[in-house]
Structure formats: structure tokens, C-alpha cells
Amino acid sequence: MTAVAAARPPRKRNAAPPRETVLAAAMDAIAAHGLAGLTMAGLGREVGMSSGHLVYYFRSKDELLLQTLEWSEGRIGAERRAALARPLPVRTRLDAYVELYLPAGPRDPHWSLWLELWNRVHTADDDTRARLLDIELAWHRDLVALLVEGASRAELRPLPDPDRLATRLRALLDGFSTHLTMSLPGSTRAEVLAHIADHLDDTLDPTGS
């Protein structure tokens, strides 16, 4: 054995790629082919793993989907926190919140995942339901805090129950997001944003009646 060969570190066999690489590849596959086109075998080929190895690391396709959603939410959550921390008027930051909440379009992979997993929630175990609820609550807490800040600064009208209002606003956003994902008539992203902006003006403008 030469000195160079002896100094070379041993090659790892069947080394698994970083978890984030697998989750990013899963999201890319959903964006390109939809949820129906995501298979463990196809994803394994994409990242250089067997489907058996993927099952070993993620236990099931359902767990892979949930972890992919959590990974995507982590990225969006970081964007949301950064946007809400900017020294800008509350309404400007509220508009940024809405922009991040809504699907980018009918084939938004994040929303495809979100709707699929919530559709299964009635048969999911307690851990899965709790993890999905954690995602919901993170959005809710940030919205409540923004509404409270806006009212305290008189940038929004007085709000007797910010938590209740946040629940209603998020229900509105969920409804429009579903319409946008389904490509319903009159539900392009621009049209949805206009509807929501009108509602926020009617509901929160401190100069309104």
C-alpha cells in the first residue's frame, strides 16, 4: 500500500445524505410531480438511497411527508419572524404575513402537503395531530402578537379580543388559500390578495367606522 493510499480516509459505504437534502428533494419532487408522483423508490434514486434505507430513517411515507412539511414550515417560519421583526408599520408587516401565508399558486408543494396531511388527521395518531397543531399555533401566536401591537400603537382600531379576531382572520386565509390551490374562478393570487386587503381595511383600519 502506498503512503498516499494509507493516508486516504476509508470510504463510507451506503452513507445516508443529510436529512435536509432528503426533505428538500421530497419537496422538489412534490413541486414537479405532485404528491401522487412522490414514491420512496423515486426519492431514493434522487438522493442515492434505497427505498429500504428511506423507510429505515423515516419509518413510513406518512412520516416522511410530515417531516417534509415541518422542514418547509421551519424555513417559512424563519421568513415570517424576520418579516414581523422589521421596524415597519404594523399593517405593512401584516401584509407580509398574508403574503407568506398564502400559496404561491395552485401547485404550491407546501400547501399540497398541508392539505393532504390535514385531510388525514382524523385517522392520525396523537403525535401527528400535536405536530400539525404546533404549526397552526405558531402562525396564530405571531398574528395575535401583531394585532395586539397594532392596537396598542393605535395603528389598528381597538381590538377587544385579538385572539378571536386572529382565529377569524386565519379561517379567512385558509379559505382563500384552498380556493387558490383549487384554481377556483376568481381566485388567482392577485385577486385573493385584493379581497384580503379589502377585508383588513374594513376590519382593522383605525380611521374606519
C-alpha positions as CSV (number, residue, x, y, z in Angstrom):
1,M,0.0,0.0,0.0
2,T,1.4,3.4,-0.9
3,A,1.7,6.2,1.6
4,V,-1.0,8.2,-0.3
5,A,-3.4,5.3,-0.1
6,A,-2.7,4.7,3.5
7,A,-3.4,8.3,4.3
8,R,-6.7,8.4,2.4
9,P,-9.7,8.1,4.8
10,P,-11.8,4.9,4.3
11,R,-14.8,5.4,2.1
12,K,-18.1,5.2,3.8
13,R,-20.4,2.7,2.3
14,N,-24.2,3.4,2.0
15,A,-23.7,6.7,3.8
16,A,-27.0,8.5,4.1
17,P,-27.3,12.0,2.8
18,P,-28.1,14.8,5.2
19,R,-31.7,14.7,6.4
20,E,-32.3,18.2,4.9
21,T,-31.1,17.0,1.5
22,V,-33.7,14.3,1.5
23,L,-36.5,16.6,2.7
24,A,-35.6,19.2,0.1
25,A,-35.6,16.5,-2.6
26,A,-39.0,15.4,-1.5
27,M,-40.4,18.9,-1.7
28,D,-38.9,19.3,-5.2
29,A,-40.5,16.0,-6.3
30,I,-43.9,17.2,-5.0
31,A,-43.5,20.5,-6.8
32,A,-42.6,18.7,-10.1
33,H,-44.9,15.7,-10.0
34,G,-47.5,16.3,-7.2
35,L,-48.0,14.1,-4.2
36,A,-49.0,11.2,-6.3
37,G,-45.7,11.3,-8.1
38,L,-43.6,11.1,-4.9
39,T,-42.6,7.5,-4.2
40,M,-40.0,6.2,-1.8
41,A,-38.2,4.4,-4.7
42,G,-38.1,7.5,-6.8
43,L,-36.9,9.7,-4.0
44,G,-34.3,7.1,-3.1
45,R,-32.9,7.2,-6.6
46,E,-32.8,11.0,-6.4
47,V,-30.7,11.1,-3.2
48,G,-28.7,7.9,-3.7
49,M,-30.5,5.7,-1.2
50,S,-32.6,2.6,-1.4
51,S,-36.3,2.8,-0.5
52,G,-35.5,0.4,2.3
53,H,-33.0,2.9,3.7
54,L,-35.6,5.7,3.5
55,V,-38.1,3.6,5.4
56,Y,-35.4,2.9,8.0
57,Y,-34.8,6.6,8.6
58,F,-38.4,7.8,8.3
59,R,-40.4,4.7,9.2
60,S,-43.1,5.4,6.6
61,K,-44.1,7.7,3.8
62,D,-46.5,9.5,6.0
63,E,-43.7,10.3,8.4
64,L,-41.5,11.5,5.5
65,L,-44.4,13.8,4.4
66,L,-44.8,15.2,7.9
67,Q,-41.1,15.8,8.3
68,T,-41.0,17.5,4.9
69,L,-43.8,19.8,5.9
70,E,-42.1,20.6,9.2
71,W,-38.9,21.3,7.4
72,S,-40.7,23.6,5.0
73,E,-42.5,25.3,7.8
74,G,-39.2,25.9,9.6
75,R,-38.0,27.8,6.5
76,I,-41.2,29.8,6.1
77,G,-41.3,30.4,9.9
78,A,-37.9,32.0,9.8
79,E,-39.0,34.3,7.0
80,R,-42.1,35.2,8.9
81,R,-40.3,36.0,12.1
82,A,-37.8,38.2,10.1
83,A,-40.6,40.0,8.3
84,L,-42.6,40.7,11.5
85,A,-39.4,41.9,13.3
86,R,-38.7,44.7,10.8
87,P,-39.2,48.3,12.0
88,L,-42.2,48.9,9.7
89,P,-45.8,49.9,10.2
90,V,-47.9,47.1,11.6
91,R,-50.2,47.0,8.5
92,T,-47.1,46.6,6.3
93,R,-46.0,43.6,8.4
94,L,-49.5,42.2,8.4
95,D,-49.5,42.3,4.6
96,A,-46.1,40.4,4.7
97,Y,-47.7,37.8,7.0
98,V,-50.5,37.3,4.5
99,E,-48.1,37.0,1.6
100,L,-46.2,34.3,3.4
101,Y,-49.4,32.5,4.5
102,L,-51.0,32.2,1.0
103,P,-49.9,29.5,-1.5
104,A,-47.7,30.8,-4.3
105,G,-50.1,29.2,-6.8
106,P,-52.3,26.1,-7.5
107,R,-49.3,23.7,-7.4
108,D,-47.6,25.1,-4.3
109,P,-46.0,22.0,-2.8
110,H,-46.1,23.3,0.7
111,W,-49.9,23.7,0.6
112,S,-50.3,20.4,-1.2
113,L,-48.6,18.8,1.7
114,W,-50.5,20.8,4.3
115,L,-53.9,20.0,2.8
116,E,-53.1,16.3,2.4
117,L,-51.9,15.8,6.0
118,W,-54.8,17.7,7.5
119,N,-57.1,15.6,5.3
120,R,-55.7,12.5,7.1
121,V,-55.8,14.0,10.6
122,H,-58.9,12.1,11.7
123,T,-57.1,8.8,11.3
124,A,-53.7,10.1,12.6
125,D,-52.1,9.3,15.9
126,D,-51.8,11.8,18.8
127,D,-48.2,12.7,18.0
128,T,-49.1,13.6,14.4
129,R,-52.0,15.7,15.4
130,A,-49.9,17.5,18.0
131,R,-47.2,18.3,15.5
132,L,-49.7,19.7,13.0
133,L,-51.3,21.7,15.7
134,D,-47.9,23.1,16.6
135,I,-47.6,24.5,13.1
136,E,-51.0,26.1,13.3
137,L,-50.3,27.7,16.7
138,A,-47.0,29.2,15.6
139,W,-48.9,31.2,12.9
140,H,-51.7,32.0,15.3
141,R,-49.4,33.4,18.1
142,D,-47.5,35.6,15.6
143,L,-50.7,37.0,14.3
144,V,-52.2,37.7,17.7
145,A,-48.9,39.5,18.8
146,L,-49.0,41.6,15.7
147,L,-52.7,42.6,16.2
148,V,-52.0,43.5,19.9
149,E,-49.1,45.6,18.9
150,G,-51.0,47.4,16.2
151,A,-53.9,48.2,18.5
152,S,-51.6,49.4,21.3
153,R,-49.9,51.8,18.9
154,A,-53.3,53.0,17.5
155,E,-52.1,51.7,14.1
156,L,-55.1,49.4,14.1
157,R,-58.5,50.1,15.6
158,P,-59.1,48.9,19.3
159,L,-59.5,45.1,19.4
160,P,-61.5,43.8,22.4
161,D,-60.4,40.2,21.6
162,P,-57.3,39.8,19.4
163,D,-57.2,36.1,19.8
164,R,-60.7,35.7,18.5
165,L,-60.1,38.0,15.6
166,A,-56.9,36.1,14.7
167,T,-58.9,32.9,14.6
168,R,-61.3,34.5,12.2
169,L,-58.6,36.1,10.0
170,R,-56.8,32.8,9.7
171,A,-60.0,31.0,8.8
172,L,-60.4,33.6,6.0
173,L,-56.8,33.0,4.9
174,D,-57.3,29.2,4.9
175,G,-60.5,29.5,2.8
176,F,-58.9,31.7,0.2
177,S,-55.8,29.5,0.2
178,T,-57.9,26.5,-0.5
179,H,-59.7,28.3,-3.4
180,L,-56.3,29.4,-4.8
181,T,-54.9,25.8,-4.5
182,M,-58.0,24.5,-6.3
183,S,-57.8,27.2,-9.0
184,L,-61.4,28.3,-8.4
185,P,-62.7,31.1,-10.7
186,G,-61.9,34.5,-9.3
187,S,-59.2,33.0,-7.1
188,T,-55.9,34.0,-8.7
189,R,-53.3,35.1,-6.2
190,A,-53.7,38.7,-7.1
191,E,-57.5,38.5,-6.7
192,V,-57.2,36.8,-3.4
193,L,-54.7,39.3,-2.1
194,A,-57.1,42.1,-3.1
195,H,-60.0,40.5,-1.3
196,I,-58.0,40.1,1.9
197,A,-56.6,43.6,1.7
198,D,-60.2,44.9,1.4
199,H,-61.3,42.8,4.4
200,L,-58.3,44.0,6.5
201,D,-59.1,47.6,5.7
202,D,-62.8,47.1,6.7
203,T,-61.8,45.3,9.9
204,L,-58.7,47.0,11.2
205,D,-58.4,50.5,9.8
206,P,-58.3,52.8,12.8
207,T,-60.0,55.6,10.7
208,G,-62.9,53.4,9.7
209,S,-66.3,53.3,11.3
